[in-house]
């Protein structure tokens, strides 16, 4: 699937909704900020900056699970 970017170029994307629906959820998810701040107490200031450039390299996938992310293009299959 191709999606237009703001600069007019194109980005290839894959819809992983079906895979996400069968993914086993984390047993101990991290709390969000609304949950964490009251536990930490008052007087805290926080600042957060996230850089997600090349985000697809940020989450490792086990070798035995890579086939689940395979997608098809006119040039062939990609994992």
MIPA-613223 format. One record per residue (C-alpha): residue in one letter; x, y, z. Coordinates in steps of 0.001 Angstrom, whole numbers, padded with zeros to 6 digits. Example, Ala and Ser with C-alpha at 12.3 -4.5 7.8 and 13.67 -1.06 7.14 Angstrom:
BEGIN
residu  xx  yy  zz
A  012300  -004500  007800
S  013670  -001060  007140
***
This chain:
BEGIN
residu  xx  yy  zz
X  000000  000000  000000
X  001404  003413  -000920
X  000593  006521  001096
X  001383  010077  -000002
X  003747  011974  002291
X  003437  015721  002999
X  006265  016496  000568
X  004471  014708  -002286
X  006684  011615  -002257
X  005330  008155  -001476
X  005838  005836  001475
X  005159  002096  001393
X  003128  000928  004407
X  001723  -002404  005571
X  -001554  -002847  007466
X  -000799  -005160  010401
X  -004235  -004886  012072
X  -004930  -008628  011753
X  -001503  -009512  013165
X  -001932  -007004  016000
X  -005292  -008580  016872
X  -003664  -011976  017538
X  -000490  -010660  019168
X  -000098  -011733  022792
X  -000315  -008642  024961
X  002391  -007769  027488
X  001511  -009174  030931
X  002996  -006168  032697
X  002448  -003088  030532
X  004130  000132  031558
X  001791  002673  033135
X  000894  005761  031157
X  001714  009210  032539
X  -001762  009694  034046
X  -001211  006532  036109
X  002444  007187  036989
X  002325  010809  038210
X  000014  010184  041227
X  002180  007239  042315
X  005373  009310  042084
X  003892  012116  044154
X  003859  015860  043655
X  006684  018213  042808
X  007928  016358  039763
X  008424  018052  036424
X  008987  015985  033352
X  009972  016451  029745
X  009928  013794  027084
X  011332  013749  023581
X  011046  010764  021260
X  012845  010357  017964
X  011119  007745  015846
X  013145  008258  012687
X  013664  004816  011173
X  011274  003481  013789
X  011048  000115  012048
X  014540  -000655  013401
X  013485  000157  016989
X  011499  -002974  017838
X  013379  -006272  017474
X  011446  -009275  016179
X  012403  -012827  017090
X  013788  -014751  014123
X  011018  -017376  014394
X  008343  -014634  014189
X  009666  -012664  011198
X  007564  -014646  008725
X  004475  -013072  010322
X  005518  -009654  009013
X  006059  -010759  005404
X  004388  -008624  002751
X  004111  -008966  -001010
X  005113  -006419  -003666
X  005505  -006639  -007444
X  009243  -007113  -006748
X  008695  -010097  -004435
X  008179  -010958  -000774
X  009781  -008929  002008
X  010237  -009661  005710
***
